[in-house]
């Protein structure tokens, strides 16, 4: 078992270039997931006849020439998503720049981090987790050049 000690770290600056790379990748991935999900939902709606029902409903309420064009909707999703990726990435980078400016004024964000320090040897493990009374551990020599470990029972 590892023991830990608390260490205080202060974040004073965020690299704007790395924020831009991560933001572009994140928002591009979100756009592709939404686009892919939209295509799957469109195909499912078409298969069960929901698109025909929407067209009939719209003509019943007064829109006589209403037609859903899948290609036009997909193009709008692609263009709108590209604009959304650019906008969201820009806003994310502006947030990082704003964070850097605020940290220059107030000194940064303080974090408390727990660093784990491994305890060496089996003796420390036995102190933390002693064997039950009456149980005897057997350790036999590994005669066929196998690695033997008290922990794994080999």
N, C-alpha and C positions, 0 to 999 in steps of 0.2 A: 504494500500500500504506500502511496506517495503522500508526503507531507507538503504543505504549502505555506508560503509566506506572502503577505500582501505587499504589493509594490504600487506606488502611485505614479501614474503616467499622465502627462499633459499633452493634449493634441492642440497645436497652435496653428497648423497650416495643413491644407489639403492640396495635393498636386492637381491642378486644373486639367492638365493633359490626361492623366489617368482617369479622372472623373469623366472626361469626354469619351474616352474609349469604352469605359464600362457602361456609361449611359447609352451610347449608340448601340452597343451590343444588346443591352437589356431591352430597349424600346423596339429595336428591330425584331428581336425574338418575340416580344409581345404582339407586335403587328402581324408577324407570320402565323402565330398561334391563332389569333382572332380571325385572320383571313382563311386559314385552313378550316377552322371550326365553322365559319360561315358557309364555305363551300359544301361541307358535309351536311349542315342543316338544310341548305338549299336543296341538295339532292334528296334528302329524306322527305322534305316537304313536297317535292315534286312527285316522289314515289307514292306517297299516301294521298295525293290529290288536294293538299291544302292550298296550293297556288291557284288551282281552278276555283276553289271555294272563295278565295279572296277576290278573284276577278269577278265572279258572279255577284258577290256582296257589293262590290264597288259599283257595278252596273245597276244594281237594285236601288242604290241610294242616290243615283243621278249621274254618275260618271260613266257614260255610255261607251266611250272608246278607251277605257282603262285596260292596259296590258302591262304585265310585269316582264321586263326584258332582263334576263339574267346576265347577259354580256355587259350591258350598261351599268348594272348594279356592281358587277365585279370590277369594272374599270373605275367606278367611283370609289370603291373600297380600296383599290390599289393606290390611286392618287391621294385620296383622303388620308390613308395610312402613312404614305410617304411624308405628307405635310405634318401629320401628327408626330411621326418619329423625329423630324427636324425640330418641331416646336418643343416637344418634351425634352429632347436632348439639350436644346438651348436653355430651357428653363432650369434643367438640372445643373448645367455648368454655371449659370448665373447664381443659383443657390450656393454652389461651392465658392464662387468669388465672394458672395455676400458673407458666407461663413468665415472666410479668411479675413475680410475687413472687420467683422465683429470681433474675431479673436485677437486682432491687433489692438482693439480698444480694451477688451476685458481680460486678456491674458490667456485665453484658451479654454478648453474643456478638460476637466480633471477626471481621470478614470482610475478606479482601483482594480488592479489586476492581480489574480491569484496565480503565482508561479508555483508549479509543482516541482518539488525536489525529490527525486527517487531515493528511497532508502536501500542501501546495498546489503546483500546477504540474506540468508534464510533465517538468521537469528531474529531479525527485526520482524519478519513475517510471523514467526512463532509467538512473539510477544503480543502482536496484534490479534492473532487468531490461533490460540493454543489448541493442541489436540485434545479431544475428549479424554476424560479419565478412563483408564483401563484399555485404551487403544494403543497398540504398539506399532510404530512404523518400521517396516523392513526395508533395508537398502541393500540390495545385492549388487555385486560387482558385475559390470557388463563385460562378459567374456568374449563376445563376438564383435567387439569394437563399436558397439552401439553407444550413443550418447545417453547417459543416465541422468535423470533429474528427479529430485524428491518432489518437486511440484507436480509434474505430469504423471508420476507413478510408474515411469518406465524403468 
